């Protein structure tokens, strides 16, 4: 089966992104964990499929450094014969250097914490796609 989700993105200035973020980091994507099924924390569909993107933080530009690694929770993926297609979160590639505007999601979004990641180090990208930028030195 296929489940889909889409959304629109607010027009945000840099000041807005900073204002709505709990932390801003520069880091490198080190892993993208296999997709998992979970309950939809918003209650809109029975379940969702999501992935955790592991980012090694190289520098915190804003917010309190919590960990050398953070997990970015993104909607979408495939588990068995079930696909969840979502164009509401940015795409990531292992090895990619990124500048991320991140917020701490409500507690109901934190389910199935990846091994080795503190639950306080799970984030969502602020304003979805506009909150992620490829970073090149």
PyMOL CGO cylinders between C-alpha atoms (Angstrom):
from pymol import cmd
from pymol.cgo import CYLINDER

trace = [
    CYLINDER, 0.00, 0.00, 0.00, 0.93, 3.61, -0.37, 0.3, 1, 1, 1, 1, 1, 1,
    CYLINDER, 0.93, 3.61, -0.37, 0.24, 6.45, 2.04, 0.3, 1, 1, 1, 1, 1, 1,
    CYLINDER, 0.24, 6.45, 2.04, 1.08, 10.03, 1.14, 0.3, 1, 1, 1, 1, 1, 1,
    CYLINDER, 1.08, 10.03, 1.14, 1.51, 13.35, 2.86, 0.3, 1, 1, 1, 1, 1, 1,
    CYLINDER, 1.51, 13.35, 2.86, 2.23, 16.76, 1.43, 0.3, 1, 1, 1, 1, 1, 1,
    CYLINDER, 2.23, 16.76, 1.43, 2.25, 20.30, 2.66, 0.3, 1, 1, 1, 1, 1, 1,
    CYLINDER, 2.25, 20.30, 2.66, 3.11, 23.86, 1.90, 0.3, 1, 1, 1, 1, 1, 1,
    CYLINDER, 3.11, 23.86, 1.90, 5.99, 25.72, 3.43, 0.3, 1, 1, 1, 1, 1, 1,
    CYLINDER, 5.99, 25.72, 3.43, 5.70, 29.09, 5.10, 0.3, 1, 1, 1, 1, 1, 1,
    CYLINDER, 5.70, 29.09, 5.10, 7.71, 31.94, 3.63, 0.3, 1, 1, 1, 1, 1, 1,
    CYLINDER, 7.71, 31.94, 3.63, 10.19, 32.52, 6.42, 0.3, 1, 1, 1, 1, 1, 1,
    CYLINDER, 10.19, 32.52, 6.42, 12.98, 35.00, 6.70, 0.3, 1, 1, 1, 1, 1, 1,
    CYLINDER, 12.98, 35.00, 6.70, 16.29, 34.04, 8.27, 0.3, 1, 1, 1, 1, 1, 1,
    CYLINDER, 16.29, 34.04, 8.27, 15.12, 35.89, 11.38, 0.3, 1, 1, 1, 1, 1, 1,
    CYLINDER, 15.12, 35.89, 11.38, 11.93, 33.76, 11.45, 0.3, 1, 1, 1, 1, 1, 1,
    CYLINDER, 11.93, 33.76, 11.45, 13.90, 30.53, 11.10, 0.3, 1, 1, 1, 1, 1, 1,
    CYLINDER, 13.90, 30.53, 11.10, 16.15, 31.51, 14.03, 0.3, 1, 1, 1, 1, 1, 1,
    CYLINDER, 16.15, 31.51, 14.03, 13.18, 32.61, 16.13, 0.3, 1, 1, 1, 1, 1, 1,
    CYLINDER, 13.18, 32.61, 16.13, 11.36, 29.29, 15.66, 0.3, 1, 1, 1, 1, 1, 1,
    CYLINDER, 11.36, 29.29, 15.66, 14.42, 27.07, 16.17, 0.3, 1, 1, 1, 1, 1, 1,
    CYLINDER, 14.42, 27.07, 16.17, 15.70, 25.55, 19.39, 0.3, 1, 1, 1, 1, 1, 1,
    CYLINDER, 15.70, 25.55, 19.39, 19.14, 24.95, 17.90, 0.3, 1, 1, 1, 1, 1, 1,
    CYLINDER, 19.14, 24.95, 17.90, 21.09, 25.62, 14.72, 0.3, 1, 1, 1, 1, 1, 1,
    CYLINDER, 21.09, 25.62, 14.72, 23.91, 23.27, 13.77, 0.3, 1, 1, 1, 1, 1, 1,
    CYLINDER, 23.91, 23.27, 13.77, 26.44, 22.63, 11.07, 0.3, 1, 1, 1, 1, 1, 1,
    CYLINDER, 26.44, 22.63, 11.07, 27.17, 18.96, 10.68, 0.3, 1, 1, 1, 1, 1, 1,
    CYLINDER, 27.17, 18.96, 10.68, 27.67, 15.96, 8.47, 0.3, 1, 1, 1, 1, 1, 1,
    CYLINDER, 27.67, 15.96, 8.47, 25.08, 13.28, 7.73, 0.3, 1, 1, 1, 1, 1, 1,
    CYLINDER, 25.08, 13.28, 7.73, 26.68, 10.04, 8.91, 0.3, 1, 1, 1, 1, 1, 1,
    CYLINDER, 26.68, 10.04, 8.91, 23.78, 7.59, 8.61, 0.3, 1, 1, 1, 1, 1, 1,
    CYLINDER, 23.78, 7.59, 8.61, 20.18, 7.26, 7.52, 0.3, 1, 1, 1, 1, 1, 1,
    CYLINDER, 20.18, 7.26, 7.52, 18.52, 4.55, 9.58, 0.3, 1, 1, 1, 1, 1, 1,
    CYLINDER, 18.52, 4.55, 9.58, 16.07, 2.06, 8.07, 0.3, 1, 1, 1, 1, 1, 1,
    CYLINDER, 16.07, 2.06, 8.07, 12.48, 3.26, 7.92, 0.3, 1, 1, 1, 1, 1, 1,
    CYLINDER, 12.48, 3.26, 7.92, 10.13, 2.32, 10.77, 0.3, 1, 1, 1, 1, 1, 1,
    CYLINDER, 10.13, 2.32, 10.77, 6.39, 2.26, 11.25, 0.3, 1, 1, 1, 1, 1, 1,
    CYLINDER, 6.39, 2.26, 11.25, 4.88, 4.29, 14.04, 0.3, 1, 1, 1, 1, 1, 1,
    CYLINDER, 4.88, 4.29, 14.04, 1.66, 5.84, 15.26, 0.3, 1, 1, 1, 1, 1, 1,
    CYLINDER, 1.66, 5.84, 15.26, 0.79, 9.17, 13.68, 0.3, 1, 1, 1, 1, 1, 1,
    CYLINDER, 0.79, 9.17, 13.68, 1.36, 11.63, 16.55, 0.3, 1, 1, 1, 1, 1, 1,
    CYLINDER, 1.36, 11.63, 16.55, -1.10, 14.03, 14.94, 0.3, 1, 1, 1, 1, 1, 1,
    CYLINDER, -1.10, 14.03, 14.94, -3.81, 11.37, 14.66, 0.3, 1, 1, 1, 1, 1, 1,
    CYLINDER, -3.81, 11.37, 14.66, -4.46, 12.16, 10.98, 0.3, 1, 1, 1, 1, 1, 1,
    CYLINDER, -4.46, 12.16, 10.98, -3.74, 8.64, 9.69, 0.3, 1, 1, 1, 1, 1, 1,
    CYLINDER, -3.74, 8.64, 9.69, -3.52, 5.33, 11.58, 0.3, 1, 1, 1, 1, 1, 1,
    CYLINDER, -3.52, 5.33, 11.58, 0.23, 5.08, 11.20, 0.3, 1, 1, 1, 1, 1, 1,
    CYLINDER, 0.23, 5.08, 11.20, 3.21, 6.70, 9.57, 0.3, 1, 1, 1, 1, 1, 1,
    CYLINDER, 3.21, 6.70, 9.57, 6.57, 5.61, 8.26, 0.3, 1, 1, 1, 1, 1, 1,
    CYLINDER, 6.57, 5.61, 8.26, 9.57, 7.68, 9.23, 0.3, 1, 1, 1, 1, 1, 1,
    CYLINDER, 9.57, 7.68, 9.23, 13.35, 7.61, 9.18, 0.3, 1, 1, 1, 1, 1, 1,
    CYLINDER, 13.35, 7.61, 9.18, 15.99, 9.00, 11.48, 0.3, 1, 1, 1, 1, 1, 1,
    CYLINDER, 15.99, 9.00, 11.48, 18.89, 10.85, 9.88, 0.3, 1, 1, 1, 1, 1, 1,
    CYLINDER, 18.89, 10.85, 9.88, 21.98, 10.84, 12.09, 0.3, 1, 1, 1, 1, 1, 1,
    CYLINDER, 21.98, 10.84, 12.09, 24.06, 14.02, 11.92, 0.3, 1, 1, 1, 1, 1, 1,
    CYLINDER, 24.06, 14.02, 11.92, 27.45, 14.44, 13.55, 0.3, 1, 1, 1, 1, 1, 1,
    CYLINDER, 27.45, 14.44, 13.55, 27.43, 18.00, 14.83, 0.3, 1, 1, 1, 1, 1, 1,
    CYLINDER, 27.43, 18.00, 14.83, 30.53, 19.96, 13.93, 0.3, 1, 1, 1, 1, 1, 1,
    CYLINDER, 30.53, 19.96, 13.93, 29.42, 23.31, 15.29, 0.3, 1, 1, 1, 1, 1, 1,
    CYLINDER, 29.42, 23.31, 15.29, 26.48, 24.73, 17.19, 0.3, 1, 1, 1, 1, 1, 1,
    CYLINDER, 26.48, 24.73, 17.19, 25.59, 28.22, 15.98, 0.3, 1, 1, 1, 1, 1, 1,
    CYLINDER, 25.59, 28.22, 15.98, 22.65, 28.62, 18.33, 0.3, 1, 1, 1, 1, 1, 1,
    CYLINDER, 22.65, 28.62, 18.33, 21.26, 26.66, 21.25, 0.3, 1, 1, 1, 1, 1, 1,
    CYLINDER, 21.26, 26.66, 21.25, 22.88, 24.47, 23.81, 0.3, 1, 1, 1, 1, 1, 1,
    CYLINDER, 22.88, 24.47, 23.81, 25.10, 21.66, 22.58, 0.3, 1, 1, 1, 1, 1, 1,
    CYLINDER, 25.10, 21.66, 22.58, 23.50, 18.44, 23.77, 0.3, 1, 1, 1, 1, 1, 1,
    CYLINDER, 23.50, 18.44, 23.77, 25.39, 15.79, 21.88, 0.3, 1, 1, 1, 1, 1, 1,
    CYLINDER, 25.39, 15.79, 21.88, 28.03, 15.07, 19.27, 0.3, 1, 1, 1, 1, 1, 1,
    CYLINDER, 28.03, 15.07, 19.27, 25.26, 13.35, 17.28, 0.3, 1, 1, 1, 1, 1, 1,
    CYLINDER, 25.26, 13.35, 17.28, 21.65, 14.34, 16.71, 0.3, 1, 1, 1, 1, 1, 1,
    CYLINDER, 21.65, 14.34, 16.71, 18.81, 12.46, 15.03, 0.3, 1, 1, 1, 1, 1, 1,
    CYLINDER, 18.81, 12.46, 15.03, 16.60, 14.32, 12.57, 0.3, 1, 1, 1, 1, 1, 1,
    CYLINDER, 16.60, 14.32, 12.57, 13.20, 12.65, 12.26, 0.3, 1, 1, 1, 1, 1, 1,
    CYLINDER, 13.20, 12.65, 12.26, 11.76, 12.80, 8.73, 0.3, 1, 1, 1, 1, 1, 1,
    CYLINDER, 11.76, 12.80, 8.73, 8.52, 11.41, 7.34, 0.3, 1, 1, 1, 1, 1, 1,
    CYLINDER, 8.52, 11.41, 7.34, 8.63, 8.89, 4.52, 0.3, 1, 1, 1, 1, 1, 1,
    CYLINDER, 8.63, 8.89, 4.52, 10.14, 5.59, 3.57, 0.3, 1, 1, 1, 1, 1, 1,
    CYLINDER, 10.14, 5.59, 3.57, 9.32, 1.97, 2.89, 0.3, 1, 1, 1, 1, 1, 1,
    CYLINDER, 9.32, 1.97, 2.89, 8.70, -0.87, 5.35, 0.3, 1, 1, 1, 1, 1, 1,
    CYLINDER, 8.70, -0.87, 5.35, 7.86, -4.23, 3.77, 0.3, 1, 1, 1, 1, 1, 1,
    CYLINDER, 7.86, -4.23, 3.77, 5.32, -3.56, 1.04, 0.3, 1, 1, 1, 1, 1, 1,
    CYLINDER, 5.32, -3.56, 1.04, 4.10, -0.29, 2.61, 0.3, 1, 1, 1, 1, 1, 1,
    CYLINDER, 4.10, -0.29, 2.61, 5.33, 3.05, 1.26, 0.3, 1, 1, 1, 1, 1, 1,
    CYLINDER, 5.33, 3.05, 1.26, 4.84, 6.41, 2.93, 0.3, 1, 1, 1, 1, 1, 1,
    CYLINDER, 4.84, 6.41, 2.93, 5.52, 9.21, 0.47, 0.3, 1, 1, 1, 1, 1, 1,
    CYLINDER, 5.52, 9.21, 0.47, 5.98, 12.61, 2.07, 0.3, 1, 1, 1, 1, 1, 1,
    CYLINDER, 5.98, 12.61, 2.07, 7.21, 15.80, 0.50, 0.3, 1, 1, 1, 1, 1, 1,
    CYLINDER, 7.21, 15.80, 0.50, 7.03, 17.74, 3.74, 0.3, 1, 1, 1, 1, 1, 1,
    CYLINDER, 7.03, 17.74, 3.74, 10.54, 17.04, 5.04, 0.3, 1, 1, 1, 1, 1, 1,
    CYLINDER, 10.54, 17.04, 5.04, 13.89, 17.61, 3.38, 0.3, 1, 1, 1, 1, 1, 1,
    CYLINDER, 13.89, 17.61, 3.38, 15.87, 14.78, 1.81, 0.3, 1, 1, 1, 1, 1, 1,
    CYLINDER, 15.87, 14.78, 1.81, 19.31, 13.87, 3.13, 0.3, 1, 1, 1, 1, 1, 1,
    CYLINDER, 19.31, 13.87, 3.13, 22.33, 12.03, 1.70, 0.3, 1, 1, 1, 1, 1, 1,
    CYLINDER, 22.33, 12.03, 1.70, 25.04, 10.27, 3.73, 0.3, 1, 1, 1, 1, 1, 1,
    CYLINDER, 25.04, 10.27, 3.73, 28.21, 12.39, 3.66, 0.3, 1, 1, 1, 1, 1, 1,
    CYLINDER, 28.21, 12.39, 3.66, 26.31, 15.62, 3.02, 0.3, 1, 1, 1, 1, 1, 1,
    CYLINDER, 26.31, 15.62, 3.02, 27.44, 18.71, 4.98, 0.3, 1, 1, 1, 1, 1, 1,
    CYLINDER, 27.44, 18.71, 4.98, 24.39, 20.61, 6.23, 0.3, 1, 1, 1, 1, 1, 1,
    CYLINDER, 24.39, 20.61, 6.23, 23.30, 23.74, 8.04, 0.3, 1, 1, 1, 1, 1, 1,
    CYLINDER, 23.30, 23.74, 8.04, 20.15, 22.86, 9.98, 0.3, 1, 1, 1, 1, 1, 1,
    CYLINDER, 20.15, 22.86, 9.98, 17.57, 24.94, 11.79, 0.3, 1, 1, 1, 1, 1, 1,
    CYLINDER, 17.57, 24.94, 11.79, 16.03, 22.50, 14.27, 0.3, 1, 1, 1, 1, 1, 1,
    CYLINDER, 16.03, 22.50, 14.27, 13.28, 22.38, 16.85, 0.3, 1, 1, 1, 1, 1, 1,
    CYLINDER, 13.28, 22.38, 16.85, 12.45, 19.91, 19.58, 0.3, 1, 1, 1, 1, 1, 1,
    CYLINDER, 12.45, 19.91, 19.58, 9.21, 18.19, 18.59, 0.3, 1, 1, 1, 1, 1, 1,
    CYLINDER, 9.21, 18.19, 18.59, 6.41, 17.62, 21.11, 0.3, 1, 1, 1, 1, 1, 1,
    CYLINDER, 6.41, 17.62, 21.11, 6.93, 14.53, 23.25, 0.3, 1, 1, 1, 1, 1, 1,
    CYLINDER, 6.93, 14.53, 23.25, 4.28, 12.57, 21.33, 0.3, 1, 1, 1, 1, 1, 1,
    CYLINDER, 4.28, 12.57, 21.33, 6.60, 12.65, 18.28, 0.3, 1, 1, 1, 1, 1, 1,
    CYLINDER, 6.60, 12.65, 18.28, 9.37, 10.83, 20.16, 0.3, 1, 1, 1, 1, 1, 1,
    CYLINDER, 9.37, 10.83, 20.16, 8.77, 7.12, 19.73, 0.3, 1, 1, 1, 1, 1, 1,
    CYLINDER, 8.77, 7.12, 19.73, 11.32, 4.38, 19.10, 0.3, 1, 1, 1, 1, 1, 1,
    CYLINDER, 11.32, 4.38, 19.10, 14.47, 6.33, 19.99, 0.3, 1, 1, 1, 1, 1, 1,
    CYLINDER, 14.47, 6.33, 19.99, 17.46, 5.12, 17.90, 0.3, 1, 1, 1, 1, 1, 1,
    CYLINDER, 17.46, 5.12, 17.90, 20.12, 3.20, 19.80, 0.3, 1, 1, 1, 1, 1, 1,
    CYLINDER, 20.12, 3.20, 19.80, 22.90, 5.47, 21.04, 0.3, 1, 1, 1, 1, 1, 1,
    CYLINDER, 22.90, 5.47, 21.04, 20.82, 8.65, 20.69, 0.3, 1, 1, 1, 1, 1, 1,
    CYLINDER, 20.82, 8.65, 20.69, 19.51, 10.54, 23.71, 0.3, 1, 1, 1, 1, 1, 1,
    CYLINDER, 19.51, 10.54, 23.71, 15.78, 11.29, 23.35, 0.3, 1, 1, 1, 1, 1, 1,
    CYLINDER, 15.78, 11.29, 23.35, 16.65, 14.96, 23.96, 0.3, 1, 1, 1, 1, 1, 1,
    CYLINDER, 16.65, 14.96, 23.96, 18.75, 14.88, 20.77, 0.3, 1, 1, 1, 1, 1, 1,
    CYLINDER, 18.75, 14.88, 20.77, 15.87, 14.06, 18.40, 0.3, 1, 1, 1, 1, 1, 1,
    CYLINDER, 15.87, 14.06, 18.40, 14.77, 17.02, 16.31, 0.3, 1, 1, 1, 1, 1, 1,
    CYLINDER, 14.77, 17.02, 16.31, 12.58, 18.04, 13.42, 0.3, 1, 1, 1, 1, 1, 1,
    CYLINDER, 12.58, 18.04, 13.42, 13.69, 20.55, 10.80, 0.3, 1, 1, 1, 1, 1, 1,
    CYLINDER, 13.69, 20.55, 10.80, 12.21, 24.01, 11.39, 0.3, 1, 1, 1, 1, 1, 1,
    CYLINDER, 12.21, 24.01, 11.39, 9.77, 24.99, 8.61, 0.3, 1, 1, 1, 1, 1, 1,
    CYLINDER, 9.77, 24.99, 8.61, 10.47, 21.64, 6.91, 0.3, 1, 1, 1, 1, 1, 1,
    CYLINDER, 10.47, 21.64, 6.91, 12.42, 22.01, 3.67, 0.3, 1, 1, 1, 1, 1, 1,
    CYLINDER, 12.42, 22.01, 3.67, 13.38, 25.71, 4.20, 0.3, 1, 1, 1, 1, 1, 1,
    CYLINDER, 13.38, 25.71, 4.20, 15.16, 24.73, 7.44, 0.3, 1, 1, 1, 1, 1, 1,
    CYLINDER, 15.16, 24.73, 7.44, 17.86, 22.64, 5.71, 0.3, 1, 1, 1, 1, 1, 1,
    CYLINDER, 17.86, 22.64, 5.71, 20.71, 24.04, 3.65, 0.3, 1, 1, 1, 1, 1, 1,
    CYLINDER, 20.71, 24.04, 3.65, 23.64, 22.30, 2.03, 0.3, 1, 1, 1, 1, 1, 1,
    CYLINDER, 23.64, 22.30, 2.03, 26.77, 23.67, 3.65, 0.3, 1, 1, 1, 1, 1, 1,
    CYLINDER, 26.77, 23.67, 3.65, 30.05, 23.96, 1.78, 0.3, 1, 1, 1, 1, 1, 1,
    CYLINDER, 30.05, 23.96, 1.78, 33.27, 25.25, 3.30, 0.3, 1, 1, 1, 1, 1, 1,
]
cmd.load_cgo(trace, "trace")
